[in-house]
Each structure stands twice: as structure tokens, then as C-alpha cells.
């Protein structure tokens, strides 16, 4: 039996996670996600069931799901059983007539197994008490890859067309759409397709909100081999130009991911299929556990709006409580909202700052005050405070402000390290000096712009 302290800690973590996840749950309801994975994700039965449970959980909160699966190891096993040797060229299977029979059998069995797992209703699982309607169809038409580098790929195909309206109609009826990467040509020939290409094509034509690749690595890495949590399409192209090595599967899916992002049809996530709960941690926590590829940066500093008042109040409340910031009520924030800038990360406000122009006597350099600089604790060590400070300084320069003041009780060293110089209260413009609170005894700093 756990002691009371352990129970309290566990409860606190659960409550914190649910509260952190709530905005994402609201944001994702009604959105469309394409989840793509190779047949390797199904080889370990417990891991496969855990993946299916997470998919069921996403469905239960109203996310529209398209699943695209592969079956490479299953096809290889089928070929081995028939005494056939798999052949590949640049990662693409060469499918002759004998291999095609293995493809059809392995794909069919794999699809049936996925449908069976999605149909379970076992107690104590996300599928208990629920029912997932799984649909599919001839959504994909194909064409032959043909001869590449002098090699005839025969029955290996490429996506010719995706019937987007049929997929959307199934999603509108709250069905989970399961797509097997086999397509027929208008003449009735059957072609073996790459699951990553099918996923890219489907995500693009249905304008999916997210394209999630479950791969053999947590995501993209830099030259030091360290995981990159987020990057833009331009940054990914630069990474490719530098020939930074990625895992085999990530390298295979990355070109299609870049095309999807360039089409602005989806935000692409790369996740480790071997990590239990990777999708949940990526989608419902602020930091995630994989790599997200976007068209534009995830974070941005922008002018605050009236809709941001609640988030700003939540940010500054702890700092007001411990005396770091002067108390401001909702009404004052609403009145002064045009003074505020907000740092937005993946749709959530994680920092704010305000700029108040100050008037002085004629002939005196125009001044302003940097106020209410606040960043969520978990983001204070990664430069977000500097992002906001730099933004306020640029904003001040555009207004012709030459001297930027800040009053602080606890962050003196932080501002000194960033070029601010301590001054006497008398250095404040008269307008601000009259409002100075001598009980707080805030230190005054100024920076020439």
C-alpha cells in the first residue's frame, strides 16, 4: 500500500496533466489526424495493443482519424515462407508477380488484424464501453512506378489519385478510416504502394490538421545526435543539405513530410513507435516527446488581444502573489491590453510583457516602461524572457522611444546582464515618478535604445 505522501504526489501529477491537456483536447476536437505506421509497429502484440488503445482514446475525444498502415516485415515473412528473396532499390520494394501475391496476402492479414484490435471492448482499456466503426474502400488509385535507374519495379506503384470526398464523408460519420497501401489502376491492375507515400497523399488532399509518422526513432536529430523538438520546413531542408544522418525510416518518410508541410496541408509529427504512449505525450503536453515539422515557427510574439486577458492574468497571478509584480485586476488588463505583447507557443500563451510610453518635459528624450514581464516557470530557462524583452525593445524603437525603464524587486541582475543600468528614482520621468511606490522600494533600471 502506498503511503499518503506518494498518493498525494501521484494525485497532484494526474491533476496537473489533465489540466495541461484540457486546452489541447478542446483544440483537437473535430480535427483530422492521419496516423501512419509501418508493419513493424504490429510485430510486438502488447505494443500494438497499446497503440490501438491510444488511437481509441483519440477517437473518443472527437478527433477524426485516418490510419495508414504498412506491412513490410509481414511481406518479407510471407516471401521467405515461399522461398522468395525480397528486392529493394533506394528503399522501394521491387514487386514482381510472385512478390505481389505475397503483398496481397500480407496486406490483407495485417488489415484484418488491425480491424480486430480496433473492435475489442475489453474492460479496463480505452476500448471498454466504446465502439469504433472502421471503414475502408478503393480510395486510392495507382499507377506504375515504372523503370527507375534501369530497374523495372513492375507491380510497385505510385499514388495516382485519392478520392478525398469519400474519405471525408466517412470521417463526418465518425468512422475511423483504415487505408491499406494497395491501389488499382483504371485498367484493373493491382499495385503495391509505399505506406509513407499514401499517408502523405491522403493528408494533403483531405487537408489533415496533423500527419503523424510512427517511426524507428524519436524524431530528427542534429549533428550532435540530439533530438530536435521542432523545426520548420526550411530548417529541415538545411539539415538535409548538411547531410545530417537520420534513422533509416525517418530518412524515408522525411521527403513526403516536407511536401505535406510545403502544401500547408498538415503539421507533421515524427514519433518513436517503440515508446509507449508517445502520441499522447506529444499531443497533450506542451513540450512533447518527438519532432514536429511545421511551415512556420511554432512560437511567435504578437500583439495581445482581448481574448488573451484570461491567459495573461493566469501568467502574472503567481508573480503578483509573491510580490514580484504589482497587482493588476482584470479590468485594468482589459483597458491596457493594447500595451501587452504575448508569446504564443503552439497556440498557448506562455509569456507576456507590456510597454507603456512615458511623457516627459519638452526636449527630453522620449521614454517608455517595460512592465509585467512574465513567463511560465518551465520556459524561463530557454530564452523566452529574452524573446519578449527583445520584442518590447523593437516595439519601443518603432515608437521613437530612446530610453526604456524597468522597475523590479527581484530581477535586478537579469536586467543588468542585458544592458540595463541602475538609476535613482529621480531619473524616472515625472509622470512615472509620481506613481512610484516607496513601500515596494523597486529598483529602477534604464537602457538607452
Residue pairs with C-beta under 8 A, 6 or more apart in sequence:
2 10
17 284
17 285
20 284
20 285
20 286
21 284
21 285
23 347
23 348
24 283
24 284
25 61
25 284
27 347
28 58
28 61
28 62
28 63
28 209
28 283
29 61
29 62
29 63
30 62
30 63
30 64
31 63
31 64
31 209
31 210
32 63
32 64
32 65
32 66
32 171
32 206
32 207
32 208
32 209
32 210
33 58
33 63
33 64
33 65
33 66
33 208
33 209
33 210
33 211
33 212
34 66
34 67
34 68
34 199
34 202
34 203
34 206
34 208
34 210
34 211
34 212
34 266
35 55
35 65
35 66
35 67
35 68
35 212
35 214
35 279
36 67
36 68
36 69
36 70
36 195
36 196
36 198
36 199
36 211
36 212
36 213
36 214
36 253
37 51
37 67
37 68
37 69
37 70
37 195
37 213
37 214
37 273
38 69
38 70
38 71
38 72
38 73
38 195
38 214
38 249
38 273
39 69
39 70
39 71
39 72
39 73
39 74
39 75
39 106
39 110
40 70
40 72
40 73
40 216
40 273
41 47
41 48
41 51
41 69
41 214
41 273
42 48
42 69
42 74
42 110
42 113
42 114
43 73
47 273
47 274
47 276
48 117
49 117
50 276
50 277
51 214
51 273
51 279
52 114
52 117
52 118
52 120
52 127
53 125
53 126
53 127
54 126
54 277
54 279
54 280
55 65
55 67
55 118
55 176
55 279
56 118
56 125
56 126
56 127
56 130
56 132
57 126
57 280
58 65
58 279
58 283
59 65
59 130
59 132
59 176
60 126
60 130
64 171
64 174
65 171
65 176
65 177
66 167
66 171
66 176
66 177
66 179
66 202
66 203
66 206
66 208
67 114
67 176
67 177
67 178
67 179
68 179
68 181
68 195
68 198
68 199
68 202
69 110
69 111
69 114
69 178
69 179
69 180
69 181
69 195
70 181
70 194
70 195
70 196
71 103
71 106
71 107
71 110
72 93
74 106
74 107
74 109
74 110
75 86
75 93
75 99
75 102
75 103
75 106
75 107
76 86
77 106
78 102
78 105
78 106
79 85
79 86
79 99
79 102
82 98
82 102
84 98
84 99
84 102
86 93
86 99
87 93
87 94
87 99
88 94
89 148
89 149
89 151
89 153
90 148
90 149
91 248
91 252
92 145
92 148
92 153
92 156
92 194
93 99
93 156
93 192
94 151
94 152
94 153
94 154
94 156
95 103
95 153
95 154
95 155
95 156
95 191
95 192
96 154
96 155
97 154
97 155
99 155
99 192
100 154
100 155
100 190
100 192
103 155
103 182
103 192
104 182
104 190
107 180
107 181
107 182
108 180
110 180
111 136
111 178
111 180
114 178
115 134
115 178
118 127
118 132
118 134
118 176
118 178
119 132
119 134
120 127
121 127
121 128
121 129
121 130
121 131
122 128
132 176
133 173
133 174
133 175
133 176
134 175
134 176
134 177
134 178
135 170
135 175
135 176
135 177
135 178
136 177
136 178
136 179
136 180
137 166
137 170
138 163
138 184
139 162
139 163
139 166
139 167
139 177
139 179
139 202
140 159
140 160
140 161
140 162
140 163
140 179
140 181
140 182
140 183
140 193
140 198
140 201
140 202
141 159
141 160
141 161
141 162
141 163
141 183
141 184
141 185
141 186
142 157
142 158
142 159
142 160
142 182
142 183
142 184
142 185
142 190
142 191
142 193
143 157
143 158
143 159
143 160
143 185
143 191
144 153
144 154
144 155
144 156
144 157
144 158
144 185
144 189
144 191
145 153
145 156
145 157
145 158
146 152
146 153
147 153
155 189
155 190
155 191
155 192
156 191
156 192
156 193
157 183
157 185
157 191
157 192
157 193
158 191
158 193
158 197
159 183
159 193
159 197
159 198
159 201
160 183
160 185
162 201
162 202
162 205
162 206
164 205
164 206
167 177
167 202
167 206
168 206
170 177
171 177
171 206
179 198
179 202
181 192
181 193
181 194
181 195
181 197
181 198
182 190
182 191
182 192
182 193
183 190
183 191
183 193
183 198
184 190
184 191
185 191
196 213
196 252
196 253
196 256
197 256
199 211
199 213
199 253
199 256
200 211
200 256
200 257
200 259
200 260
202 208
203 211
203 260
203 265
203 266
204 259
204 260
204 263
204 265
204 266
205 265
207 265
207 266
208 265
208 266
209 266
209 267
210 266
210 267
210 268
210 269
211 257
211 260
211 265
211 266
211 267
211 268
211 269
212 268
212 269
212 271
212 279
212 282
213 250
213 253
213 257
213 268
213 269
213 270
213 271
214 271
214 272
214 273
214 278
214 279
215 247
215 249
215 250
215 253
215 270
215 271
215 272
215 273
216 247
216 248
216 249
216 250
216 272
216 273
216 274
217 246
217 247
217 249
217 250
217 270
217 272
218 227
218 270
218 271
218 272
218 275
218 278
218 289
218 290
218 291
219 227
219 228
219 229
219 250
219 270
219 271
219 272
219 290
219 291
220 227
220 228
220 231
220 236
220 239
220 246
220 250
220 254
220 270
220 291
220 293
221 227
221 228
221 244
221 246
222 228
222 239
222 244
223 242
223 244
227 290
227 291
228 239
228 291
229 287
229 288
229 290
229 291
229 292
230 291
230 292
230 293
230 294
230 297
230 298
231 239
231 291
231 292
231 293
231 294
232 293
232 294
232 295
232 296
232 297
233 258
233 261
233 262
233 293
233 294
233 295
236 254
236 257
236 258
236 293
237 258
240 254
245 251
246 254
250 270
253 270
257 268
257 270
257 293
258 293
260 266
260 268
261 267
261 268
261 293
261 294
261 295
262 295
264 295
267 292
267 293
267 294
267 295
268 292
268 293
268 294
269 282
269 288
269 290
269 291
269 292
269 293
270 290
270 291
270 292
270 293
271 278
271 279
271 282
271 289
271 290
272 278
272 289
272 290
275 289
278 289
278 290
281 288
281 289
282 288
282 289
282 290
282 292
286 345
286 346
286 348
286 350
286 378
287 378
292 298
298 345
298 346
299 343
299 344
299 345
299 346
299 384
299 387
300 343
300 344
301 341
301 342
301 343
301 344
301 387
301 388
301 391
302 341
302 342
302 344
303 338
303 340
303 341
303 342
304 312
304 337
304 338
304 340
304 341
304 342
304 352
305 337
306 334
306 337
308 337
308 340
308 342
308 349
308 352
309 330
309 333
309 334
309 337
311 342
311 348
311 349
311 352
312 333
312 340
312 342
312 349
312 352
312 372
312 374
313 330
313 333
315 349
315 350
315 351
315 352
315 374
315 375
315 376
316 325
316 328
316 352
316 372
316 374
319 325
319 374
320 326
320 327
320 328
323 409
323 410
323 440
324 408
324 409
324 410
324 411
325 372
325 374
326 437
326 440
328 372
333 340
336 354
336 356
339 354
339 355
339 356
340 352
340 353
340 354
340 372
341 352
341 353
341 354
341 355
341 388
341 391
341 392
341 395
342 349
342 351
342 352
343 349
343 350
343 351
343 352
343 375
343 384
343 387
343 388
344 350
345 379
350 375
350 376
350 379
350 384
351 373
351 374
351 375
351 376
351 379
351 384
351 385
351 387
351 388
352 372
352 373
352 374
352 388
353 370
353 371
353 372
353 373
353 374
353 388
353 389
353 391
353 392
354 370
354 371
354 372
354 392
355 368
355 369
355 370
355 371
355 392
355 395
355 396
355 399
356 368
356 369
356 371
357 366
357 367
357 368
357 399
357 401
358 366
358 367
358 368
358 369
358 405
358 429
358 431
358 432
359 429
359 431
360 366
360 367
360 429
360 430
360 431
361 430
364 429
365 402
365 403
366 399
366 400
366 401
366 402
366 403
367 401
367 402
367 403
367 404
367 405
367 429
367 432
368 396
368 399
368 401
368 403
368 404
368 405
369 404
369 405
369 406
369 407
369 432
370 389
370 392
370 393
370 396
370 404
370 405
370 406
371 406
371 407
373 385
373 388
373 389
373 392
373 406
375 384
375 385
375 388
385 414
386 418
389 418
392 404
393 404
393 447
393 449
396 404
396 449
397 449
401 449
402 448
402 449
403 446
403 447
403 448
403 449
404 420
404 446
404 447
404 449
405 428
405 429
405 432
405 444
405 445
405 446
406 415
406 420
406 444
406 445
406 446
406 447
407 436
407 442
407 443
407 444
407 445
408 415
408 442
408 443
408 445
409 440
409 441
409 442
409 443
412 422
412 443
412 445
415 445
415 447
416 422
416 445
418 447
419 447
420 445
420 446
420 447
421 445
421 446
421 447
422 443
422 444
422 445
423 444
423 445
423 446
424 444
425 433
425 436
425 444
426 433
427 444
427 446
428 436
428 444
436 442
